[in-house]
Amino acid sequence: MSKTILLIHGAWLTPEIWEPWRARFAGQGYNVLTPSWPLMDRPVSDLRAHPHPELGKLTLARIVDHYASIIADLPEQPILIGHSYGGLIVQMLLDRGLGVAGVSIDPGPAAGIKPGVKAFLSALPVFLAWRGWSRALTMSFKQFAKNFANDLPGAEQQKAFDDHIVPAPGRIYYQSVLGLGASIDWKKADRAPLLLVSGMDDRTVEPGMVQQNLRRYSVSSAITDFASFPGRSHFLIASPGWEEIADELLAWVEAQIR
């Protein structure tokens, strides 16, 4: 059984978001890796003040290649767990035959996955931004509180925003909408087991979007399961009660790879 876990963060966040998960899994004997996306291996304060000038042009392919090269240097195939666009990256890595199992939490949309009304409105500031396809974009606190961490107690939202939210590459959103470099082979039969996870109060990746993934994977004989968490937002990996989610997901993984 693999004892290596690779945690992949999503847009607007850094590996710092995974620190409680890293410590929890490490305490259970796992070697836990939390590498950053390309161009983002710096503290939150630096990323906010001085995002890399090429960050806005960062593509999904480059991010996936980055993680594939990390996996290539490991002594064993890891368990892959990703959130948001990190969840989509997990799916794309599994598509390449990497990983012994994958968990895709509120995944960013692959080509063909249609957003719901709430998700569309949540992403609208990205598409209304001037030259958003080639710039590093920022999320406002209002957007974070309303659409990203809407399950977080109001008194905690500002601290979470200040501690974790950084600029994100606008290009990956355009890739999802246009289906460019965001494709999944839904029929792939020799893919490792995959768990799709939804926060049922997620306004950024609505539950229906995660369920679209599940329906598309139904044409494959590979194991694909679904788990949902009532009352949880897109920030479910860092909101109160994240421990329950981490433990349930790890239990699913261990059941698949024993």
Number of C-alpha atoms within 10 A of each C-alpha: 12 17 16 22 24 23 26 27 24 24 19 18 22 24 22 17 20 21 14 15 20 20 13 16 19 16 10 9 10 15 16 21 18 18 18 20 22 16 14 20 13 14 13 21 14 13 18 17 10 10 21 16 10 12 21 21 18 21 21 23 14 14 17 21 16 15 20 16 10 13 18 11 9 10 9 14 20 23 25 28 26 23 27 24 26 27 28 28 29 31 32 23 21 23 20 15 14 22 26 22 25 28 29 27 29 31 28 26 26 25 16 16 19 16 22 16 11 15 18 16 14 19 17 11 16 23 15 9 13 11 14 19 20 17 21 22 23 17 16 11 16 12 14 21 19 16 23 24 26 22 21 20 12 11 8 12 21 15 10 19 20 13 14 17 22 24 24 26 25 25 23 26 24 19 19 22 16 13 15 16 17 23 18 20 15 18 15 17 14 13 25 21 19 26 21 22 23 27 25 20 22 26 24 29 30 23 21 16 21 26 17 16 20 18 12 15 21 14 12 16 12 17 16 19 14 15 17 17 16 10 12 23 27 27 24 27 21 18 19 13 11 15 16 11 16 15 14 11 20 16 11 17 21 14 8 15 13 7
